[in-house]
């Protein structure tokens, strides 16, 4: 069985609810409107432009992805607390 690989956009869209994605999009000065897929694409593009997530093939991709996920998890925790 082959290993399934998700890109940043797919990972965000699959594992984070729309509300968390909307909150994070707004926190990085992007529109919080749209479906989970749209928000995931918007956030992923922002991260790639700012260097928060490395482009495919970059040796720092794993570390950058872990940092980006930690930031998204922090936003999710804040949303659950109502902050």
Secondary structure, DSSP 4 states (H G I P E B T S, - for coil): -PPP---HHHHHHHHS-HHHHHHHHHHTTS---S-HHHHHHHHHHHHHHHTSSPPTT-TTHHHHHHHHHHHHHHHHHHHHHT-
